[in-house]
Amino acid sequence: MISPVARSSRFAFKHRIPQGLVTKLFSLVFFCWFLVPLSNAHHIQAPENGTLLSVLNNVSLHDQSRRYNFDLAALESFEKTIVITSNPWIDGKAEFTGVRINTLLDSIGATSQEFEARALNDYSIFLNYLNFEKYPIIIAYRMNGKVIPIRELGPLWIILPFDDYPELLTEKNKAASVWQLQEIIIN
């Protein structure tokens, strides 16, 4: 007769979880972890003064900390960049319109392209590994020609051109796709 311990060991050994399933389960957990804050998205309010994005420039040509506030009109005054791409949070492809991050940073005299991106739901990530000159990474304010509502991951969303540059489609870069972006802190 086989002891209960031997049975459970034999069962676990005999019925291994396929590696592809483990990867899919991990991706699902990772994706759901990011969606939990969205369940309260209807409680998040956009700033009342019209500011969509604040940029704190701790490293500038003038060696002074300065805060820059951008409303939709200010962001739309920059040269528009359109990125048509898919990403894990939308069905199919979408057309995103926005300003290139390097253009925005250059406009305020930033001497560094390393920064922390913060979202309305307090998510933040330090971006010091992306090449903003090489890739047209944008802060999108429109999706398919419409302003992006908060409930649809707006009003601002860092968009990477995953379809045009498949090398960007990594877990690390997915985490850099900050939706509901509200603040950039340049260090």
C-alpha positions as CSV (number, residue, x, y, z in Angstrom):
1,M,0.0,0.0,0.0
2,I,1.2,3.5,-0.9
3,S,1.3,6.1,1.9
4,P,-0.7,9.3,1.4
5,V,2.6,11.3,1.2
6,A,3.8,9.0,-1.6
7,R,0.5,9.3,-3.4
8,S,0.5,13.1,-3.4
9,S,4.1,13.2,-4.5
10,R,3.4,10.8,-7.3
11,F,0.3,12.8,-8.3
12,A,2.2,16.1,-8.4
13,F,5.0,14.5,-10.5
14,K,2.6,12.8,-12.9
15,H,0.5,15.9,-13.5
16,R,2.9,18.8,-14.2
17,I,1.5,22.1,-15.4
18,P,2.7,22.9,-18.9
19,Q,5.2,25.8,-19.1
20,G,3.0,27.7,-21.5
21,L,0.1,27.6,-19.1
22,V,2.3,28.9,-16.3
23,T,3.4,31.8,-18.5
24,K,-0.3,32.5,-19.4
25,L,-1.4,32.4,-15.7
26,F,1.4,34.7,-14.7
27,S,0.5,37.2,-17.5
28,L,-3.2,37.0,-16.4
29,V,-2.3,37.7,-12.8
30,F,0.0,40.6,-13.9
31,F,-2.7,42.0,-16.1
32,C,-5.4,41.7,-13.3
33,W,-3.0,43.4,-10.8
34,F,-3.0,46.5,-13.0
35,L,-6.8,46.4,-13.5
36,V,-7.7,46.4,-9.8
37,P,-7.1,50.1,-9.5
38,L,-9.4,50.7,-12.5
39,S,-12.3,49.2,-10.6
40,N,-12.4,52.5,-8.7
41,A,-11.8,54.7,-11.8
42,H,-15.2,56.3,-11.5
43,H,-14.0,57.9,-8.2
44,I,-11.0,59.5,-9.8
45,Q,-11.5,63.1,-10.9
46,A,-9.5,65.1,-13.4
47,P,-7.9,68.2,-12.0
48,E,-10.4,71.0,-11.9
49,N,-8.1,73.7,-13.2
50,G,-7.7,72.0,-16.6
51,T,-4.2,70.8,-16.0
52,L,-3.8,67.3,-17.4
53,L,-0.1,66.9,-16.9
54,S,2.4,68.4,-14.5
55,V,6.1,68.1,-15.2
56,L,8.6,68.8,-12.5
57,N,11.9,69.5,-14.1
58,N,14.6,68.9,-11.4
59,V,17.3,68.9,-14.1
60,S,17.2,71.8,-16.5
61,L,19.5,74.1,-18.5
62,H,19.1,76.7,-15.7
63,D,19.8,74.4,-12.7
64,Q,16.4,75.3,-11.1
65,S,13.5,73.1,-10.3
66,R,10.5,74.2,-12.2
67,R,7.0,72.9,-12.5
68,Y,5.2,73.0,-15.9
69,N,1.5,72.4,-16.2
70,F,-0.1,71.4,-19.5
71,D,-3.8,71.4,-20.3
72,L,-5.2,69.7,-23.4
73,A,-4.7,72.9,-25.6
74,A,-1.1,73.1,-24.5
75,L,-0.4,69.5,-25.4
76,E,-2.2,69.8,-28.7
77,S,0.0,72.9,-29.6
78,F,3.0,70.6,-30.0
79,E,3.7,68.8,-33.2
80,K,1.3,65.9,-33.3
81,T,2.5,62.3,-33.6
82,I,0.1,59.5,-34.6
83,V,0.9,55.9,-33.5
84,I,-1.3,53.1,-34.8
85,T,-0.7,50.1,-32.7
86,S,-2.3,47.4,-30.6
87,N,-1.5,46.8,-27.0
88,P,-2.6,44.4,-24.3
89,W,-5.3,46.7,-22.9
90,I,-7.4,47.3,-26.1
91,D,-9.0,45.1,-28.7
92,G,-7.3,45.2,-32.0
93,K,-5.4,48.3,-33.2
94,A,-6.1,51.9,-32.3
95,E,-4.9,55.3,-33.6
96,F,-3.3,57.3,-30.8
97,T,-2.5,61.0,-31.2
98,G,-0.1,62.8,-28.9
99,V,3.2,64.5,-28.4
100,R,6.5,62.7,-28.4
101,I,8.0,62.5,-25.0
102,N,11.4,63.8,-26.2
103,T,9.7,66.8,-27.8
104,L,7.9,67.7,-24.6
105,L,11.1,67.3,-22.5
106,D,13.1,69.4,-24.9
107,S,10.5,72.1,-24.8
108,I,11.1,72.7,-21.1
109,G,14.8,72.5,-21.3
110,A,15.2,69.2,-19.7
111,T,18.8,67.9,-19.9
112,S,17.7,64.4,-18.9
113,Q,15.3,61.9,-20.4
114,E,15.1,59.9,-17.3
115,F,12.0,60.4,-15.3
116,E,9.3,59.0,-13.0
117,A,5.8,58.7,-14.5
118,R,2.9,58.9,-12.0
119,A,-0.7,58.0,-12.7
120,L,-4.0,59.2,-11.1
121,N,-4.2,55.8,-9.3
122,D,-0.8,56.4,-7.7
123,Y,0.9,53.9,-10.0
124,S,4.5,55.1,-10.8
125,I,7.5,53.8,-12.7
126,F,11.0,55.2,-13.2
127,L,11.8,55.3,-16.9
128,N,15.5,55.4,-17.5
129,Y,15.9,52.7,-20.1
130,L,13.8,53.8,-23.1
131,N,15.3,55.5,-26.1
132,F,12.8,58.4,-26.8
133,E,14.9,59.7,-29.7
134,K,14.9,56.3,-31.6
135,Y,11.3,55.3,-30.9
136,P,8.2,57.5,-31.4
137,I,6.9,57.0,-27.8
138,I,4.1,59.5,-27.1
139,I,1.9,60.9,-24.4
140,A,-1.4,60.2,-26.1
141,Y,-4.4,62.5,-25.5
142,R,-6.6,61.1,-28.3
143,M,-7.6,57.5,-29.2
144,N,-9.3,57.1,-32.6
145,G,-9.7,60.8,-32.8
146,K,-11.5,61.2,-29.5
147,V,-10.2,62.6,-26.2
148,I,-9.5,59.6,-23.9
149,P,-11.9,59.5,-20.9
150,I,-10.6,58.5,-17.5
151,R,-12.8,55.3,-17.6
152,E,-11.0,54.3,-20.8
153,L,-7.5,54.8,-19.4
154,G,-7.2,58.5,-20.1
155,P,-7.0,61.3,-20.3
156,L,-3.2,60.8,-20.9
157,W,-1.5,57.5,-21.8
158,I,2.1,56.7,-22.5
159,I,1.9,54.8,-25.8
160,L,4.8,52.7,-27.2
161,P,4.6,51.7,-30.9
162,F,4.5,47.9,-30.2
163,D,3.4,46.9,-33.7
164,D,6.1,49.0,-35.6
165,Y,8.9,48.0,-33.2
166,P,8.2,44.4,-31.9
167,E,11.4,44.6,-29.8
168,L,9.5,47.0,-27.5
169,L,6.9,44.4,-26.6
170,T,8.3,43.2,-23.3
171,E,6.9,43.0,-19.8
172,K,9.1,45.9,-18.7
173,N,7.8,48.1,-21.5
174,K,4.2,47.1,-20.9
175,A,4.7,48.4,-17.4
176,A,6.0,51.7,-18.9
177,S,2.7,52.1,-20.7
178,V,1.3,54.3,-18.0
179,W,-2.4,55.1,-18.4
180,Q,-4.1,58.0,-16.5
181,L,-0.7,59.8,-16.5
182,Q,-0.8,62.9,-14.4
183,E,2.8,63.8,-13.5
184,I,6.3,63.4,-14.8
185,I,9.2,64.1,-12.4
186,I,12.6,64.5,-14.2
187,N,15.6,63.5,-12.1
